[in-house]
Amino acid sequence: MSLDDDWHYLPTRTRAGALQRGLGRGAVRAGQDPAAPELIQACIRRDHRWLPLDDRGVYLARLVRDLDLPVGPIVARLFTATDETGEFTHVLRVAEALARAGSATMVESLRRYVEIGHHWREALTTIATAWPANWWDDLLPAAADRLASSGRPLHLPPGPPWGDWATRDERIRAAVGHGPQPRRGLGELLSAADLYDDELADPAADAEPCLAAPAADSLSAARRAVADPASGAYWRGLCVIAEHGDESDGPALLAGLDWLDKRADDMCGYDRLVDGLARVGGDAARQALPRIRSLWFSPHSYERAAYLRARLALEPDACAGALTEGLWDCEADVRLIAVRRVPLDAKLERRLEYLRDDPIEVPEVRAAAAERLTLESIYRVSPA
């Protein structure tokens, strides 16, 4: 998310607010809104993700493609974005998806960026991971020249394209696995941290609780820890009872949601507790339903699938609207659940056909859509 003190998310009920959060309703409404082109471009110019874990690339690329918006402003942003707050990575994901969607301009622009752009290694790694090899493999000489002219050793990861290129170019072979480690982003640093440290479980600590894995404490010790919200082990205890507790732990998990609400400028960690409430069930879980419904609108979209799973477990007959909206959501995990569980009619079958056939959709969603459509066709022709 861009860091401006005077900036805030617009209300969810507005088209702009829905687009900022990557909600399905924002994508659906964009098709009928004359102001949508500018709203979509604004969401590309500025990174509205709460954390780098959140996905907007395919969501925004689809809107650009389906509404036939110009890609020139996106190309311009690609070449000017910095990555101090993830801006370049955000635009890169949109651009890469547009290239896979058939934009020849974006293919050539990303190839050119590898040749002259500042964050060229990230761009190259991204396209080499996502594109067919014949779209980028001939960039090897340009990449090797840029490495040679950098004037200092550069660390290259062993994955694409570097691993294969190292077998074909001595300069790249010398760089793979050597040189200083690149500066890592927030997500990588937190993933590599000792997330069992009590400091990270403290409400004043900087680590995002959604990334803090539960420790292997005994359930009884975890229950003692959650009796004292001021304890440094409080969050760790909540994670343990969420994963291993029973219905008697529901009130503590509900209190944990209150504790998360008190953390300033923090939208993380709710998914763990909501998963736990859905697992243990009971009165506390049912009391949490209004909050779970409201969490759907969080800009921290990475956790949205957990809220949909919880609602399906706790109120399965009330989820048709959320499942329908989920087919247009920014998060692939939400789309996957929706594809598998949404009640189908003719309109939604067409949406599944769209997801099945879309080259920028993730393989898991495409496969699930194909399977669901096949099953539906079998049911229709089978004798009663």
N, C-alpha and C positions, 0 to 999 in steps of 0.2 A: 504494500500500500504506500502511496506517495505520502510524504511527511510534511504537510503544511498545517501549522497550528490553527489556522482559521477555516480549515476544510472540514466538511462532515458529509456523511451519506444522506442522500435525499430520501424522503419517506417511501416506504415500500409500495404504498398505494399509487405512487406516480410511476409513469413509464420509465423515467430516468432512474428512479430508485430501484425498480425491478431489474433493469439491465445492469446496474452497478453490482447487484448481488448475484447475477447469473441465474435468475429465476426463470422457470419455464414461461410464466405469464409475460415476462418482458419480451421474450422471443416471439410469442404468439401475437401480442399486441403490436409489435413493430411492423407487422405486415399490413396493418390498417392505419398507421400513423404517419402523416406527412412529415412530421418532425423527426421520425426515426433515423434517417441518415445522419443527421448531425449528432443525435444522441449516441448512436453506435460509434461514430468516429471519436466522440469525446471519451467513450469507454476504452478506446484503443490508445488514444493519446495519453491517457492517465491510467495507471495501474490501480484498479479498485479492489484487488485481492487483499484479504486481510493478512494472509501469509503466503509465501511462495508455494505451499502445498495446494492452495486453491487453484482450480483450473478455469481459465476463461478462453483458452486458445481456440478450440474447436467451436465453442459457443459463438464467439464473435466472428470467426472466419465463416461460419455458416450464414450468419446474417449478412455479411458483406457479399457473399456469393449469391445467396437466394434473392436478395434485394437488388442485385446488380449494381453495387456501389463502386465508385472508383477506387482503385488500389494505389493511385499515386500518393495520396497523403500518408498511407501506411509505409510505403517505400521511403518517403522523406523522413518519417519518424524513426524508421529503422536505422537510418544513417546518422541521426542526431541524438538518439536516446543514450543516456548514461545508465549505469547499472548500480548506482549507489543505493537505490531503494527498489531494485528489481525491475526498473522500467524497460531496460533493453530485453531482458528475458521475457517479459510480458509481450512485447511487440513481436519478438522473434517467434513465439509460439503461434501467434495469429498468422504471421507471414508464412511460416513453414506449413501450416495447415492449408492455407490458401493455395500454396504451390501444389500440394497433393490434390487439391480440389480442381486443378486444371488451369491455374493462372500461369501462363507462360511468362508474363511480366514478373511475377514473384519468383519464379524459378531463376530467371536471369539476374534479378536484383540480389537474391541471396548468394548466388555464385559470385557476383561482383563484390558483395560485401566481404566474402572470404578473401578476396584479392586485395581489398583496400581498407576494410573496416577495422575499427579499434578492437572490438570483441570477436575477432575473426575465429579464434579457436572454439569458443562456445557455439558460434553459428555453424562451423564446420562439423563439430561433434553432433549437433542437433540434426542437421540434414543427413549426415551419414547414418544416423540411427534410424531415421524415419523414411528416407527416400530410397528408391532403387539405386543400385550402385552406378548404373550408367548415367545417372543424373549428376554425379559429383566426382566420380573416380578420376577424371582427367584433371582435377584440381591439384593433384599431387605435386607437380612441379612448382606451382604457385605457393603452396603451403611450405614446401621444403625451402624455397627461396626466402620466404618470410621468416622461417626459423633461423636460417643462416644469417640474415641481416639484422636479427634482433639484438645482437651484441652481448647477449647474456644467455646462460643456460635456461632452458624452459622445460618444465615438467609436462609430459604428455601421458595421459592415462592409457592403459593397454587396450581399451575398447575401440570401436570403430571411430574414425577410419585408421587410427594409428597402428593398431596391431597388424593389420594386413599390409599397410604401407611400409612398416618397418622391415618386412621381408624383401622389399623392393627398392628401398632407398637408404643409403648408409647414414645420411644426416638425420633422418627420422628414427632410424634404429638406435642411434646414439642418444636420442632425446627421450625415447619411451622408457619410463620407469626411472629416469635420472633427472638431475637438476632439482632446483628448489620446488617444494610443493606449492601449487597455486593458492592464492588467497581464497578461502572457502566462504560460502554464504551461510546465513543463519541456520537453515535447515540442516546442512551438513555438519556444522559445528555442534548443534544440539544432538544430532544422531550419534556423534562420536564421543560425546561427553559421558561422564560417569553419572548416569541418570538415577542411580540409587542413592546418591549423596543426599544427606538430610538437608543440605542447603537448598537443593533444588525442590524440595518438598515444602519449603517455607513459603507462605503467601507473599513475602516481599522479594522472593528470588526472581531472577530474570527469565528462567527457562519456562517455556510454554508447557503447561501441564498436559496438553494433548499429546506431547511428544515424550512424556516421562513414563517409562514402563514401570509396572508395579514390581516391587521387590518380592522375594520369596519368603516373606514373613509368615508366621503361622496365623491362622484366622483369628485365634484368640488374642494375639498381640495386636492385630489390626483393629479389632473391636475396641481394645483399650485405647489405641491411638486416636480413633475417631470420637472418643468421648471428650476429647480436649481439642477444640479447633485451634488453639494457640500453639499446640505442639508442632514441632518441626516435622514430625512424622505423620501429620494429619492427612495430607494428600496421598501419601503412600498407602496409608491405611484404607482410605476410600477406594483406591484402585484395587486393593486386595479383596475387599468385601464385594466390590462390584463384580469381580471375576469369580470369586469362590464362595460368597455369602449365600444366605437364604432369605426367605420372606421376612424374617425377623430383623434383617438389616435394612429393610426398605426405608424406615424413618431416617436412619443415618445417611443414606444416599440422598434422600430428599433434602436434608439439612446441608449436604454437600453442594447441592445446586445453589442454595442461598449463599454459601461461602464463596462460590465462584462469582456470583453476582456482585459481591463486594470488592472484587479485584478490579482496580481501575484500568480501563482501556484494555481489557483482556476478554476475548471471546472463546478461549480454548478450554478443552477438557470436559465440556458438557457431554460429548459423545460417550466417554467412558462410563459416566454415571448413568446416562440414559440407557446404554446397553445393559448395565447392571440392573436397573429398575425393570426393564423389560424381561430380563431373565428371571428375576426373583418373583415378579408379579405382586399381587396383594393390594391392599388399600393404598399404600404409599405410592405404588406405581400408577394406580388410577388417579390419585390426587395430582400426580405430576403431568397428566395428559395436557391440560391447558398450556403449561410451559413448554412441553415438547412440541405442541403445534406452533407456538410462537417462535421457537428456536429455528424452525424451518426458514425463517426470513433472515437469519444471520448472514452477514457477508462472508463469514468464515465457512465457505461452502463445502470444504473438505469433510466437515462433520455431518453434512445434511443427510447422507445415506443412513447414518445411525438413527436419526429421528424418524425417518420413514420406516426402518425396520421395527423400531419400537412401537409405532402406531399400528403396524400390521400385526404385531404380537398382542397389543392391548385393546385395540378397537378395529379389528379387521373389516368390519362392515361399514366403517366411516372413512375409508381411505380412497374411495374412487377418485375424488377430486385431486388429491395429492398425487396419486399414481398417474393420472392423466397429465397433470402439469409436469411430472417427472420425466415424461418422454421428451420434453424440450429443455431439460435442466442442463446446466453447465458441467455437472459432475458425471463422469461415466458410470460410477457406481450407482448413482441415483437412476440414471437411464436404464441400467441393467436390471435393477429391481422392478422398475416400472414396466419394462418390456415383458418380464416374466409374470407379473401379477395384475396388470391393469385389466379391468373388464373391457372387452373389445366390442366395438361397433364398426360400421363401415369406415367412418372417418379415422378411427384409431388404427384400423388395419392398414389404411394407406400410410399412416405415420410409421408403422412398423416396416412397411415395404421401403419407405424412404430411408430408415435407419439401416435396414439390411443392405441396401444398394449404395450407400454413401461411402465413397472411398476415404473420407477423413474420419469416419467413425472407428472406434477402437474394435479390434477383432472380436472381443468377447461379446460386445453388444450386437454386432452384426450377426454373429453366430446364434445368439439367443433369439434375435428377431426372426431369423430364418427358421429356427426350430419351432417357435411359437406359431408362425404362419403355417408351417407344414402341419402341425398338430390340429390347428383350427380347420384346415381344409379336409383333413381326415375325418374329424368329428362331423363335419357337414354332410359328407357323403356316406358315412357309416349308417347302416340300418338301425332303427330304434331297438 
